[in-house]
């Protein structure tokens, strides 16, 4: 759990190394999930919800199933519907956007402000279309919500890449308009806050503290004084 009560993170969400997007995600994800379940079990007596809140939440969660049931008879052939998109169709669009505009392999991990702006425009269009995502069964319902979460995370990644005007992780991505590492201005963390009412991100810098390095330096200084 992070510094926000009830908020759990895993992988590169909790920082430390760029490699945590892969093995760190599923390893820490399992640990975070177990911790979240324990947190819920320990705190469930303190959770107060009304029947109205539960019904409203169910309506939102099961909307993809309703979208599919209503629109499935409009299809004459194939899987393309005028009323909804399937999770796999949305996922393919999301992967194409992030790959081509946000520093993916097809552009040799290179991006710039104009690419990122266009990527954000396309992500916004995709998020609007995901209001009409359809799910045939409970498995596809899970996929639909995974896709919605991925789309939001992808937008967050793009916003952060746009905000940081340097190339902090050469080999993982490059800002073609800011190819150098700029410690003077960007040796810091970047924080974002998302407003669900406006759909906008607020970005800011935060200090980066090297606790281990500072402790080692302190020990070296003390050792030098002792000698």
C-alpha angles and dihedrals in degrees: 000000000000130000090283110081111247095010115120127188139187140182119008087347088081094040130218102123138011090235091070090087087081122025092011091057099058095035097049090034090063091048092046092048092052091048091049092052091050090048091052093047092049094045102036093102088060095051113101119190132159128228088247092057091050093050092048091049092049090051091055095043096048096041093104089059090051091047090055096045092051098043105035095088091059091071115096096179139356123003103292111115129184089215106047145007125228121239092248091053092051092046092053090052092048093050091049092050095049093043097050102034107025103050106282131159095271090065094039091255091296125137140155141190095279093049091047093049091052090046090054090050091053092045089054091053090048092050089053090051091049089067083075099044112141129215124198095195142353093282091055088045088060090048090050093055092043087055093050090051092046091051091053092047090048090053090049091051091050092049091051093047089051093048096049104073098197140060103261099166110037109196093031097060139337130213100218090200092049106032098161129080106248110200092166093065105016109036087118145082121270118221129193135193121200121210108205091196095059099022090228132131124224113207130200142161124247130192119264115218121198098207097172094046091047091052092048091049091049091051091049091051092049090048091051091051092049092052 
